[in-house]
Amino acid sequence: INAEYMGQLYGGAITSVNESEVVKGAVVGINDRDVILNIGFKSDGLVPLAEFKDMPNLKIGDLVDLFIEERENAMGQLILSRRKAKLVKGWEYVQTALDKDQVIEGFVKRRTKGGLIVDVFGIEAFLPGSQIDVKPIRDFDIYVNKNIEVKVVKINYTNDNVVVSHKVLIEKDLEQQKAAILTNLEKGQVLEGVIKNMTNFGVFIDLGGVDGLLHITDISWGRINHPEELLKLDQVVKIVVLDFDEDKTHVLCVD
């Protein structure tokens, strides 16, 4: 990279830099251990090549975000960090996602006590078990090493703690489904639902945001003592709408 390019990049002037700032830097050299970067300061800075693992095609002339740790250490060197710059930017993105109520994509790294650890913008966020789905989750491991859409619901900077929710997205979808079902609901209609709870008098079925009750006497022509003799939790069933109350919040079904 030549002086003319750097002059164009930084307007030909030496930039005044402040510690703990995130700035743009240009790659001016790469060796087997370090990346040499110019931020328009009087000296170049070194960043370990290991901090660029996510940029396998890094080349001279590329611009990257850098965190200024020290303008000059004891040896007069400029100390930079790309890892810390990503962290600072990550917190900015997380705050923006909370402020603007954005849906963001995270990666589930592992399970932890009471929930999951999700990577969002390089920040480890906590997804409580109660915020994964509208129905209870029996096996958290099925989400590990997978991408998941979430919303940021809480940030605690004191503890560097971010809490996210996937459940709020499902609830929004369910509200739309529920509105569509209620608009068209009528007696004799055939609907598909998922069994979400069982009692000795029948089963409760999720019909897409609307709860339906399938009474034990309507499960089978023959007599049974408990619904679990023929049905199981999370089973998908087709039912016929027998009746519903005026505000359509409770639906009576027959299998």
C-alpha positions, 0 to 999 in steps of 0.5 A: 500500500503506498503513501498516496493511497494512505493520503487519500484515505486519511486526507493526507494528515496525521490523525489524532487518536484517543485511547479506548476508541474504535477507528478504521485501519488499513492493512499495510502488511501481513506476516505469519504472526501479525497484521500491520495496520495504519490508522493515520497515526505517526506509527503503525500498529500490530494485531495478532493474525489470530484475531483475523480468523474470520477473515481468511481472505484478508489482504493489503488495503482492506479496512477493518475496525480497531480498538486503540488500547494504547497510543504508545506503550513503553516501547513507543508502539501503538497497541491495537485490538480487533477483538475488542473493536468487535466487542465494542461494536457488538454492544452497539449493535445489541443496544440498537436491536433493543432500542429499535425492537429488531429481530436479530439472528444468533447462534446457540453455543451451548446450554446452561442452567435454566436456558441457552447461551446465544452468540449475538454480534459476538456477545454471549446472551442468555436465552431463558428456557421460559423464553424459547417457546410458548410451550414448555421445552423438554430438551434444550439440546436440540437447539445447540449449534443452530441459528435462532432468531431472537429479540433483545429484551434486556441489557445489564451493562453492570454485569455485561448481561444480555437477555434475549427471547425467541418466544416473543416472535412465536407469540407475534406469529400466533396472534396473527394465526389466532386472528385468522382462525377466529375470523373464520371459526364456525361449527363443524369446521375441521381444524388441526392442532397439537395436544398441549395438556392432558387431564382425566376429563380430556385434552387441551389442544393448541389450534394455533393460538386458540385453545380447544377442549376435546372431552374424554367422551369424544376421544373414542367410541369405546370407554377409556379411563384416561386420554393417554390410553389413545393420545400423547402430548405434542401429538398432532390431531384433527378435530371438528369444532362442536361449539365455542363461546361468544368471544371465541376464546374457548372451543369445544371439539370432537375427534 
